[in-house]
Amino acid sequence: MTEALADPLRPHEEAVALPEAFDAGLWFIGRIRTPWAQRSDCPKRGDIETGPPCRIEVDDRWAAALDGIGKHLNLQVLYWMHLSRRDAVRQNPAFTDSSIGTFAIRSPLRPNPVASSVVRLLGVEGKVLTVRGLDCVDGTPLIDLKPEFGALWCDTSPQPR
């Protein structure tokens, strides 16, 4: 049993047996560095205006993919919530007398624990991005980075009238 599955279910919560095999694979492209050592320390949602600066460290192999990223104000960061259990189908986030389906809330407990945050890009230094607006534990695996609103060349091309 992994550490993530050691977390007990709350009253009215429900879990299912996990599939025997995965349908697809992915590569972690780096790690996220935040001030939060435990999940309970993390904010519920990051703040791109006043949240603490955090670092996104991209692995050497993917460093060339950062070319041009500094031109964007905001980025979408996809990351893997590696400490979350993956079998919860009903959850009780408010500790009430009922539960709600996992897909109806933004809980980190998900079959595929993928998180998405829009962050403010504060700076780029080599393969390290400094951002504001994350809400994950230090060392969280990075899945992908995307500009919030697509490629900049679209914004500078002539527009039809």
TIVO-2410 file (N, C-alpha, C; in nm, 3 decimals):
# residues 161
REC num residu      c1      c2      c3 atome chaine
REC   1      M   0.085  -0.119   0.000     N      A
REC   1      M   0.000   0.000   0.000    CA      A
REC   1      M   0.089   0.124   0.000     C      A
REC   2      T   0.060   0.218  -0.088     N      A
REC   2      T   0.138   0.341  -0.093    CA      A
REC   2      T   0.095   0.437   0.015     C      A
REC   3      E   0.179   0.537   0.041     N      A
REC   3      E   0.145   0.638   0.141    CA      A
REC   3      E   0.013   0.707   0.107     C      A
REC   4      A  -0.010   0.734  -0.021     N      A
REC   4      A  -0.131   0.805  -0.062    CA      A
REC   4      A  -0.257   0.725  -0.026     C      A
REC   5      L  -0.254   0.593  -0.043     N      A
REC   5      L  -0.372   0.513  -0.012    CA      A
REC   5      L  -0.386   0.488   0.136     C      A
REC   6      A  -0.288   0.525   0.217     N      A
REC   6      A  -0.298   0.507   0.361    CA      A
REC   6      A  -0.393   0.609   0.423     C      A
REC   7      D  -0.425   0.716   0.352     N      A
REC   7      D  -0.520   0.815   0.404    CA      A
REC   7      D  -0.656   0.750   0.416     C      A
REC   8      P  -0.718   0.758   0.532     N      A
REC   8      P  -0.849   0.695   0.547    CA      A
REC   8      P  -0.958   0.775   0.477     C      A
REC   9      L  -1.063   0.704   0.438     N      A
REC   9      L  -1.181   0.771   0.382    CA      A
REC   9      L  -1.255   0.838   0.496     C      A
REC  10      R  -1.319   0.952   0.467     N      A
REC  10      R  -1.402   1.022   0.563    CA      A
REC  10      R  -1.543   0.960   0.562     C      A
REC  11      P  -1.624   0.991   0.662     N      A
REC  11      P  -1.762   0.939   0.661    CA      A
REC  11      P  -1.834   0.974   0.530     C      A
REC  12      H  -1.909   0.880   0.477     N      A
REC  12      H  -1.990   0.893   0.356    CA      A
REC  12      H  -1.907   0.891   0.228     C      A
REC  13      E  -1.777   0.866   0.236     N      A
REC  13      E  -1.694   0.857   0.117    CA      A
REC  13      E  -1.691   0.714   0.066     C      A
REC  14      E  -1.655   0.699  -0.061     N      A
REC  14      E  -1.656   0.568  -0.125    CA      A
REC  14      E  -1.535   0.556  -0.215     C      A
REC  15      A  -1.475   0.438  -0.219     N      A
REC  15      A  -1.362   0.409  -0.306    CA      A
REC  15      A  -1.393   0.285  -0.388     C      A
REC  16      V  -1.321   0.268  -0.499     N      A
REC  16      V  -1.338   0.152  -0.586    CA      A
REC  16      V  -1.204   0.084  -0.605     C      A
REC  17      A  -1.207  -0.038  -0.656     N      A
REC  17      A  -1.084  -0.108  -0.691    CA      A
REC  17      A  -1.025  -0.041  -0.815     C      A
REC  18      L  -0.895  -0.025  -0.816     N      A
REC  18      L  -0.828   0.038  -0.931    CA      A
REC  18      L  -0.807  -0.064  -1.043     C      A
REC  19      P  -0.802  -0.018  -1.169     N      A
REC  19      P  -0.774  -0.110  -1.280    CA      A
REC  19      P  -0.639  -0.177  -1.262     C      A
REC  20      E  -0.622  -0.291  -1.327     N      A
REC  20      E  -0.497  -0.366  -1.313    CA      A
REC  20      E  -0.382  -0.305  -1.393     C      A
REC  21      A  -0.414  -0.233  -1.500     N      A
REC  21      A  -0.309  -0.176  -1.585    CA      A
REC  21      A  -0.349  -0.035  -1.629     C      A
REC  22      F  -0.248   0.042  -1.672     N      A
REC  22      F  -0.272   0.177  -1.721    CA      A
REC  22      F  -0.303   0.175  -1.870     C      A
REC  23      D  -0.377   0.275  -1.917     N      A
REC  23      D  -0.411   0.288  -2.058    CA      A
REC  23      D  -0.307   0.366  -2.137     C      A
REC  24      A  -0.230   0.449  -2.071     N      A
REC  24      A  -0.132   0.535  -2.140    CA      A
REC  24      A  -0.018   0.567  -2.045     C      A
REC  25      G   0.084   0.630  -2.100     N      A
REC  25      G   0.198   0.670  -2.019    CA      A
REC  25      G   0.226   0.818  -2.037     C      A
REC  26      L   0.307   0.872  -1.949     N      A
REC  26      L   0.350   1.011  -1.963    CA      A
REC  26      L   0.489   1.024  -1.902     C      A
REC  27      W   0.554   1.134  -1.933     N      A
REC  27      W   0.685   1.164  -1.877    CA      A
REC  27      W   0.673   1.288  -1.790     C      A
REC  28      F   0.735   1.283  -1.675     N      A
REC  28      F   0.747   1.405  -1.595    CA      A
REC  28      F   0.859   1.487  -1.659     C      A
REC  29      I   0.834   1.615  -1.680     N      A
REC  29      I   0.932   1.701  -1.749    CA      A
REC  29      I   1.010   1.789  -1.653     C      A
REC  30      G   0.984   1.776  -1.525     N      A
REC  30      G   1.055   1.854  -1.425    CA      A
REC  30      G   0.987   1.841  -1.290     C      A
REC  31      R   1.024   1.932  -1.200     N      A
REC  31      R   0.968   1.934  -1.064    CA      A
REC  31      R   0.930   2.076  -1.027     C      A
REC  32      I   0.831   2.085  -0.940     N      A
REC  32      I   0.784   2.215  -0.892    CA      A
REC  32      I   0.835   2.233  -0.750     C      A
REC  33      R   0.890   2.351  -0.722     N      A
REC  33      R   0.943   2.383  -0.589    CA      A
REC  33      R   0.855   2.491  -0.526     C      A
REC  34      T   0.794   2.456  -0.413     N      A
REC  34      T   0.705   2.548  -0.343    CA      A
REC  34      T   0.745   2.553  -0.195     C      A
REC  35      P   0.688   2.646  -0.119     N      A
REC  35      P   0.719   2.652   0.025    CA      A
REC  35      P   0.644   2.549   0.109     C      A
REC  36      W   0.560   2.465   0.048     N      A
REC  36      W   0.474   2.376   0.126    CA      A
REC  36      W   0.526   2.233   0.126     C      A
REC  37      A   0.559   2.182   0.245     N      A
REC  37      A   0.616   2.049   0.260    CA      A
REC  37      A   0.509   1.939   0.268     C      A
REC  38      Q   0.388   1.974   0.309     N      A
REC  38      Q   0.280   1.876   0.324    CA      A
REC  38      Q   0.155   1.925   0.253     C      A
REC  39      R   0.071   1.832   0.212     N      A
REC  39      R  -0.054   1.870   0.144    CA      A
REC  39      R  -0.140   1.961   0.230     C      A
REC  40      S  -0.143   1.938   0.360     N      A
REC  40      S  -0.226   2.020   0.448    CA      A
REC  40      S  -0.177   2.164   0.456     C      A
REC  41      D  -0.054   2.190   0.418     N      A
REC  41      D   0.001   2.327   0.418    CA      A
REC  41      D  -0.038   2.406   0.293     C      A
REC  42      C  -0.074   2.337   0.187     N      A
REC  42      C  -0.099   2.402   0.058    CA      A
REC  42      C  -0.229   2.482   0.061     C      A
REC  43      P  -0.230   2.596  -0.009     N      A
REC  43      P  -0.356   2.670  -0.021    CA      A
REC  43      P  -0.454   2.590  -0.105     C      A
REC  44      K  -0.582   2.620  -0.093     N      A
REC  44      K  -0.684   2.550  -0.172    CA      A
REC  44      K  -0.676   2.589  -0.319     C      A
REC  45      R  -0.632   2.708  -0.346     N      A
REC  45      R  -0.617   2.756  -0.482    CA      A
REC  45      R  -0.506   2.860  -0.482     C      A
REC  46      G  -0.419   2.857  -0.581     N      A
REC  46      G  -0.309   2.952  -0.587    CA      A
REC  46      G  -0.358   3.092  -0.622     C      A
REC  47      D  -0.279   3.192  -0.586     N      A
REC  47      D  -0.313   3.332  -0.612    CA      A
REC  47      D  -0.203   3.393  -0.698     C      A
REC  48      I  -0.237   3.429  -0.823     N      A
REC  48      I  -0.135   3.482  -0.915    CA      A
REC  48      I  -0.094   3.625  -0.880     C      A
REC  49      E  -0.169   3.693  -0.795     N      A
REC  49      E  -0.136   3.830  -0.757    CA      A
REC  49      E  -0.052   3.838  -0.631     C      A
REC  50      T  -0.087   3.759  -0.528     N      A
REC  50      T  -0.021   3.774  -0.398    CA      A
REC  50      T   0.043   3.646  -0.345     C      A
REC  51      G   0.028   3.535  -0.416     N      A
REC  51      G   0.087   3.409  -0.369    CA      A
REC  51      G   0.239   3.416  -0.368     C      A
REC  52      P   0.303   3.328  -0.293     N      A
REC  52      P   0.449   3.329  -0.287    CA      A
REC  52      P   0.512   3.287  -0.419     C      A
REC  53      P   0.629   3.342  -0.450     N      A
REC  53      P   0.700   3.295  -0.570    CA      A
REC  53      P   0.739   3.148  -0.554     C      A
REC  54      C   0.721   3.073  -0.661     N      A
REC  54      C   0.757   2.931  -0.665    CA      A
REC  54      C   0.844   2.908  -0.787     C      A
REC  55      R   0.915   2.796  -0.787     N      A
REC  55      R   1.004   2.764  -0.899    CA      A
REC  55      R   0.956   2.640  -0.972     C      A
REC  56      I   0.964   2.647  -1.103     N      A
REC  56      I   0.940   2.530  -1.187    CA      A
REC  56      I   1.073   2.496  -1.250     C      A
REC  57      E   1.125   2.379  -1.218     N      A
REC  57      E   1.256   2.335  -1.267    CA      A
REC  57      E   1.235   2.231  -1.376     C      A
REC  58      V   1.265   2.269  -1.499     N      A
REC  58      V   1.247   2.180  -1.614    CA      A
REC  58      V   1.373   2.096  -1.632     C      A
REC  59      D   1.356   1.967  -1.658     N      A
REC  59      D   1.470   1.878  -1.679    CA      A
REC  59      D   1.550   1.921  -1.801     C      A
REC  60      D   1.680   1.895  -1.798     N      A
REC  60      D   1.771   1.933  -1.907    CA      A
REC  60      D   1.720   1.891  -2.045     C      A
REC  61      R   1.669   1.770  -2.055     N      A
REC  61      R   1.622   1.716  -2.183    CA      A
REC  61      R   1.520   1.807  -2.250     C      A
REC  62      W   1.437   1.878  -2.170     N      A
REC  62      W   1.326   1.957  -2.221    CA      A
REC  62      W   1.355   2.108  -2.220     C      A
REC  63      A   1.477   2.147  -2.186     N      A
REC  63      A   1.511   2.289  -2.173    CA      A
REC  63      A   1.486   2.369  -2.302     C      A
REC  64      A   1.514   2.311  -2.418     N      A
REC  64      A   1.494   2.383  -2.545    CA      A
REC  64      A   1.347   2.415  -2.569     C      A
REC  65      A   1.258   2.340  -2.508     N      A
REC  65      A   1.114   2.364  -2.525    CA      A
REC  65      A   1.068   2.493  -2.457     C      A
REC  66      L   1.154   2.551  -2.374     N      A
REC  66      L   1.120   2.677  -2.306    CA      A
REC  66      L   1.144   2.800  -2.393     C      A
REC  67      D   1.206   2.784  -2.509     N      A
REC  67      D   1.237   2.898  -2.595    CA      A
REC  67      D   1.110   2.977  -2.627     C      A
REC  68      G   1.108   3.105  -2.593     N      A
REC  68      G   0.995   3.192  -2.619    CA      A
REC  68      G   0.893   3.201  -2.507     C      A
REC  69      I   0.906   3.118  -2.405     N      A
REC  69      I   0.805   3.116  -2.299    CA      A
REC  69      I   0.803   3.247  -2.219     C      A
REC  70      G   0.915   3.316  -2.214     N      A
REC  70      G   0.924   3.440  -2.138    CA      A
REC  70      G   0.840   3.554  -2.192     C      A
REC  71      K   0.785   3.539  -2.311     N      A
REC  71      K   0.700   3.643  -2.371    CA      A
REC  71      K   0.557   3.639  -2.319     C      A
REC  72      H   0.526   3.538  -2.239     N      A
REC  72      H   0.389   3.520  -2.190    CA      A
REC  72      H   0.375   3.571  -2.048     C      A
REC  73      L   0.263   3.634  -2.019     N      A
REC  73      L   0.235   3.683  -1.885    CA      A
REC  73      L   0.189   3.569  -1.794     C      A
REC  74      N   0.099   3.486  -1.844     N      A
REC  74      N   0.043   3.376  -1.765    CA      A
REC  74      N   0.065   3.243  -1.837     C      A
REC  75      L   0.084   3.139  -1.758     N      A
REC  75      L   0.103   3.004  -1.810    CA      A
REC  75      L   0.005   2.909  -1.744     C      A
REC  76      Q  -0.031   2.804  -1.816     N      A
REC  76      Q  -0.106   2.695  -1.756    CA      A
REC  76      Q  -0.005   2.586  -1.722     C      A
REC  77      V  -0.006   2.543  -1.597     N      A
REC  77      V   0.086   2.441  -1.548    CA      A
REC  77      V   0.005   2.315  -1.518     C      A
REC  78      L   0.046   2.204  -1.578     N      A
REC  78      L  -0.017   2.075  -1.551    CA      A
REC  78      L   0.080   1.993  -1.466     C      A
REC  79      Y   0.030   1.940  -1.356     N      A
REC  79      Y   0.118   1.865  -1.268    CA      A
REC  79      Y   0.047   1.745  -1.208     C      A
REC  80      W   0.126   1.651  -1.155     N      A
REC  80      W   0.078   1.522  -1.107    CA      A
REC  80      W   0.074   1.525  -0.954     C      A
REC  81      M  -0.044   1.512  -0.897     N      A
REC  81      M  -0.059   1.513  -0.751    CA      A
REC  81      M  -0.024   1.375  -0.696     C      A
REC  82      H   0.105   1.351  -0.687     N      A
REC  82      H   0.161   1.220  -0.657    CA      A
REC  82      H   0.128   1.166  -0.518     C      A
REC  83      L   0.080   1.247  -0.427     N      A
REC  83      L   0.048   1.202  -0.292    CA      A
REC  83      L  -0.100   1.172  -0.272     C      A
REC  84      S  -0.179   1.183  -0.377     N      A
REC  84      S  -0.324   1.166  -0.366    CA      A
REC  84      S  -0.367   1.022  -0.390     C      A
REC  85      R  -0.468   0.980  -0.317     N      A
REC  85      R  -0.525   0.849  -0.346    CA      A
REC  85      R  -0.602   0.859  -0.477     C      A
REC  86      R  -0.618   0.748  -0.546     N      A
REC  86      R  -0.675   0.748  -0.681    CA      A
REC  86      R  -0.803   0.667  -0.692     C      A
REC  87      D  -0.853   0.619  -0.583     N      A
REC  87      D  -0.967   0.529  -0.588    CA      A
REC  87      D  -1.098   0.591  -0.539     C      A
REC  88      A  -1.098   0.716  -0.498     N      A
REC  88      A  -1.218   0.779  -0.442    CA      A
REC  88      A  -1.316   0.818  -0.554     C      A
REC  89      V  -1.440   0.773  -0.542     N      A
REC  89      V  -1.543   0.811  -0.639    CA      A
REC  89      V  -1.647   0.904  -0.576     C      A
REC  90      R  -1.660   0.900  -0.443     N      A
REC  90      R  -1.747   0.993  -0.370    CA      A
REC  90      R  -1.664   1.048  -0.255     C      A
REC  91      Q  -1.676   1.180  -0.233     N      A
REC  91      Q  -1.595   1.245  -0.131    CA      A
REC  91      Q  -1.682   1.334  -0.042     C      A
REC  92      N  -1.628   1.365   0.074     N      A
REC  92      N  -1.696   1.448   0.173    CA      A
REC  92      N  -1.600   1.560   0.215     C      A
REC  93      P  -1.573   1.655   0.125     N      A
REC  93      P  -1.472   1.756   0.154    CA      A
REC  93      P  -1.507   1.849   0.270     C      A
REC  94      A  -1.635   1.866   0.299     N      A
REC  94      A  -1.676   1.957   0.407    CA      A
REC  94      A  -1.710   1.883   0.536     C      A
REC  95      F  -1.684   1.752   0.540     N      A
REC  95      F  -1.714   1.670   0.657    CA      A
REC  95      F  -1.861   1.683   0.699     C      A
REC  96      T  -1.951   1.673   0.601     N      A
REC  96      T  -2.095   1.684   0.628    CA      A
REC  96      T  -2.156   1.546   0.641     C      A
REC  97      D  -2.288   1.539   0.639     N      A
REC  97      D  -2.358   1.411   0.648    CA      A
REC  97      D  -2.385   1.348   0.512     C      A
REC  98      S  -2.314   1.395   0.411     N      A
REC  98      S  -2.333   1.340   0.276    CA      A
REC  98      S  -2.201   1.346   0.201     C      A
REC  99      S  -2.204   1.300   0.076     N      A
REC  99      S  -2.085   1.306  -0.008    CA      A
REC  99      S  -2.125   1.350  -0.148     C      A
REC 100      I  -2.024   1.374  -0.230     N      A
REC 100      I  -2.046   1.422  -0.367    CA      A
REC 100      I  -1.948   1.347  -0.458     C      A
REC 101      G  -1.984   1.335  -0.585     N      A
REC 101      G  -1.898   1.265  -0.680    CA      A
REC 101      G  -1.766   1.338  -0.703     C      A
REC 102      T  -1.659   1.262  -0.719     N      A
REC 102      T  -1.525   1.317  -0.739    CA      A
REC 102      T  -1.519   1.415  -0.856     C      A
REC 103      F  -1.591   1.386  -0.965     N      A
REC 103      F  -1.583   1.472  -1.083    CA      A
REC 103      F  -1.661   1.602  -1.067     C      A
REC 104      A  -1.733   1.618  -0.957     N      A
REC 104      A  -1.810   1.739  -0.932    CA      A
REC 104      A  -1.736   1.838  -0.843     C      A
REC 105      I  -1.613   1.804  -0.801     N      A
REC 105      I  -1.534   1.892  -0.714    CA      A
REC 105      I  -1.390   1.898  -0.762     C      A
REC 106      R  -1.313   1.992  -0.708     N      A
REC 106      R  -1.174   2.010  -0.748    CA      A
REC 106      R  -1.075   1.944  -0.652     C      A
REC 107      S  -1.115   1.841  -0.585     N      A
REC 107      S  -1.030   1.769  -0.491    CA      A
REC 107      S  -0.909   1.708  -0.561     C      A
REC 108      P  -0.796   1.694  -0.491     N      A
REC 108      P  -0.681   1.625  -0.549    CA      A
REC 108      P  -0.700   1.473  -0.559     C      A
REC 109      L  -0.799   1.418  -0.491     N      A
REC 109      L  -0.826   1.275  -0.498    CA      A
REC 109      L  -0.902   1.246  -0.626     C      A
REC 110      R  -0.834   1.185  -0.725     N      A
REC 110      R  -0.892   1.164  -0.857    CA      A
REC 110      R  -0.834   1.035  -0.916     C      A
REC 111      P  -0.903   0.971  -1.011     N      A
REC 111      P  -0.847   0.853  -1.075    CA      A
REC 111      P  -0.712   0.884  -1.143     C      A
REC 112      N  -0.704   0.997  -1.208     N      A
REC 112      N  -0.579   1.046  -1.266    CA      A
REC 112      N  -0.550   1.180  -1.200     C      A
REC 113      P  -0.461   1.182  -1.102     N      A
REC 113      P  -0.443   1.303  -1.022    CA      A
REC 113      P  -0.367   1.414  -1.095     C      A
REC 114      V  -0.429   1.464  -1.202     N      A
REC 114      V  -0.372   1.572  -1.280    CA      A
REC 114      V  -0.429   1.703  -1.229     C      A
REC 115      A  -0.345   1.799  -1.201     N      A
REC 115      A  -0.388   1.931  -1.158    CA      A
REC 115      A  -0.349   2.033  -1.264     C      A
REC 116      S  -0.424   2.140  -1.268     N      A
REC 116      S  -0.399   2.249  -1.362    CA      A
REC 116      S  -0.411   2.381  -1.288     C      A
REC 117      S  -0.310   2.465  -1.301     N      A
REC 117      S  -0.314   2.598  -1.241    CA      A
REC 117      S  -0.270   2.700  -1.344     C      A
REC 118      V  -0.336   2.814  -1.345     N      A
REC 118      V  -0.287   2.927  -1.423    CA      A
REC 118      V  -0.199   3.008  -1.329     C      A
REC 119      V  -0.076   3.033  -1.373     N      A
REC 119      V   0.022   3.104  -1.291    CA      A
REC 119      V   0.070   3.230  -1.362     C      A
REC 120      R   0.121   3.324  -1.285     N      A
REC 120      R   0.184   3.444  -1.339    CA      A
REC 120      R   0.332   3.416  -1.353     C      A
REC 121      L   0.386   3.434  -1.471     N      A
REC 121      L   0.529   3.413  -1.495    CA      A
REC 121      L   0.606   3.537  -1.449     C      A
REC 122      L   0.693   3.519  -1.350     N      A
REC 122      L   0.771   3.629  -1.296    CA      A
REC 122      L   0.908   3.639  -1.359     C      A
REC 123      G   0.962   3.527  -1.405     N      A
REC 123      G   1.094   3.529  -1.464    CA      A
REC 123      G   1.137   3.393  -1.517     C      A
REC 124      V   1.234   3.398  -1.609     N      A
REC 124      V   1.291   3.277  -1.666    CA      A
REC 124      V   1.442   3.290  -1.655     C      A
REC 125      E   1.504   3.190  -1.596     N      A
REC 125      E   1.649   3.187  -1.585    CA      A
REC 125      E   1.697   3.048  -1.625     C      A
REC 126      G   1.742   3.035  -1.750     N      A
REC 126      G   1.781   2.904  -1.801    CA      A
REC 126      G   1.659   2.813  -1.806     C      A
REC 127      K   1.668   2.702  -1.735     N      A
REC 127      K   1.558   2.605  -1.734    CA      A
REC 127      K   1.471   2.616  -1.609     C      A
REC 128      V   1.479   2.730  -1.541     N      A
REC 128      V   1.401   2.753  -1.420    CA      A
REC 128      V   1.306   2.871  -1.440     C      A
REC 129      L   1.178   2.847  -1.415     N      A
REC 129      L   1.077   2.952  -1.421    CA      A
REC 129      L   1.039   2.991  -1.279     C      A
REC 130      T   1.027   3.120  -1.255     N      A
REC 130      T   0.973   3.167  -1.128    CA      A
REC 130      T   0.831   3.213  -1.156     C      A
REC 131      V   0.737   3.161  -1.079     N      A
REC 131      V   0.594   3.187  -1.102    CA      A
REC 131      V   0.525   3.218  -0.970     C      A
REC 132      R   0.404   3.270  -0.983     N      A
REC 132      R   0.318   3.295  -0.867    CA      A
REC 132      R   0.182   3.235  -0.899     C      A
REC 133      G   0.122   3.162  -0.803     N      A
REC 133      G  -0.012   3.109  -0.822    CA      A
REC 133      G  -0.024   2.959  -0.808     C      A
REC 134      L   0.080   2.892  -0.763     N      A
REC 134      L   0.071   2.746  -0.747    CA      A
REC 134      L   0.011   2.710  -0.612     C      A
REC 135      D  -0.031   2.585  -0.600     N      A
REC 135      D  -0.097   2.538  -0.478    CA      A
REC 135      D  -0.060   2.393  -0.446     C      A
REC 136      C   0.062   2.352  -0.482     N      A
REC 136      C   0.100   2.212  -0.465    CA      A
REC 136      C   0.220   2.197  -0.371     C      A
REC 137      V   0.241   2.076  -0.326     N      A
REC 137      V   0.349   2.044  -0.234    CA      A
REC 137      V   0.484   2.051  -0.306     C      A
REC 138      D   0.588   2.084  -0.231     N      A
REC 138      D   0.723   2.092  -0.286    CA      A
REC 138      D   0.765   1.957  -0.345     C      A
REC 139      G   0.823   1.959  -0.464     N      A
REC 139      G   0.869   1.838  -0.530    CA      A
REC 139      G   0.766   1.774  -0.621     C      A
REC 140      T   0.651   1.839  -0.640     N      A
REC 140      T   0.546   1.784  -0.725    CA      A
REC 140      T   0.597   1.766  -0.869     C      A
REC 141      P   0.571   1.651  -0.931     N      A
REC 141      P   0.615   1.628  -1.069    CA      A
REC 141      P   0.539   1.717  -1.169     C      A
REC 142      L   0.613   1.773  -1.263     N      A
REC 142      L   0.559   1.859  -1.368    CA      A
REC 142      L   0.525   1.775  -1.490     C      A
REC 143      I   0.403   1.794  -1.544     N      A
REC 143      I   0.361   1.722  -1.664    CA      A
REC 143      I   0.377   1.806  -1.789     C      A
REC 144      D   0.334   1.934  -1.785     N      A
REC 144      D   0.336   2.016  -1.905    CA      A
REC 144      D   0.323   2.163  -1.869     C      A
REC 145      L   0.365   2.248  -1.961     N      A
REC 145      L   0.351   2.394  -1.953    CA      A
REC 145      L   0.290   2.442  -2.083     C      A
REC 146      K   0.196   2.536  -2.073     N      A
REC 146      K   0.133   2.593  -2.192    CA      A
REC 146      K   0.109   2.741  -2.167     C      A
REC 147      P   0.118   2.824  -2.273     N      A
REC 147      P   0.075   2.962  -2.257    CA      A
REC 147      P  -0.074   2.964  -2.226     C      A
REC 148      E  -0.116   3.060  -2.146     N      A
REC 148      E  -0.258   3.065  -2.109    CA      A
REC 148      E  -0.348   3.083  -2.230     C      A
REC 149      F  -0.305   3.165  -2.328     N      A
REC 149      F  -0.391   3.197  -2.442    CA      A
REC 149      F  -0.327   3.168  -2.576     C      A
REC 150      G  -0.250   3.062  -2.587     N      A
REC 150      G  -0.195   3.024  -2.716    CA      A
REC 150      G  -0.070   3.100  -2.755     C      A
REC 151      A  -0.026   3.075  -2.875     N      A
REC 151      A   0.099   3.132  -2.924    CA      A
REC 151      A   0.087   3.282  -2.949     C      A
REC 152      L   0.194   3.354  -2.918     N      A
REC 152      L   0.193   3.499  -2.936    CA      A
REC 152      L   0.186   3.541  -3.082     C      A
REC 153      W   0.240   3.458  -3.172     N      A
REC 153      W   0.238   3.500  -3.312    CA      A
REC 153      W   0.097   3.521  -3.361     C      A
REC 154      C   0.000   3.453  -3.299     N      A
REC 154      C  -0.140   3.473  -3.337    CA      A
REC 154      C  -0.185   3.615  -3.303     C      A
REC 155      D  -0.131   3.669  -3.194     N      A
REC 155      D  -0.171   3.802  -3.149    CA      A
REC 155      D  -0.110   3.912  -3.235     C      A
REC 156      T   0.001   3.886  -3.305     N      A
REC 156      T   0.069   3.990  -3.381    CA      A
REC 156      T   0.043   3.981  -3.530     C      A
REC 157      S  -0.029   3.878  -3.575     N      A
REC 157      S  -0.056   3.868  -3.718    CA      A
REC 157      S  -0.165   3.966  -3.759     C      A
REC 158      P  -0.165   4.009  -3.885     N      A
REC 158      P  -0.269   4.103  -3.929    CA      A
REC 158      P  -0.408   4.043  -3.911     C      A
REC 159      Q  -0.499   4.120  -3.862     N      A
REC 159      Q  -0.635   4.076  -3.839    CA      A
REC 159      Q  -0.727   4.126  -3.949     C      A
REC 160      P  -0.817   4.040  -3.998     N      A
REC 160      P  -0.912   4.087  -4.101    CA      A
REC 160      P  -1.008   4.188  -4.040     C      A
REC 161      R  -1.054   4.280  -4.123     N      A
REC 161      R  -1.146   4.384  -4.074    CA      A
REC 161      R  -1.285   4.359  -4.122     C      A
***
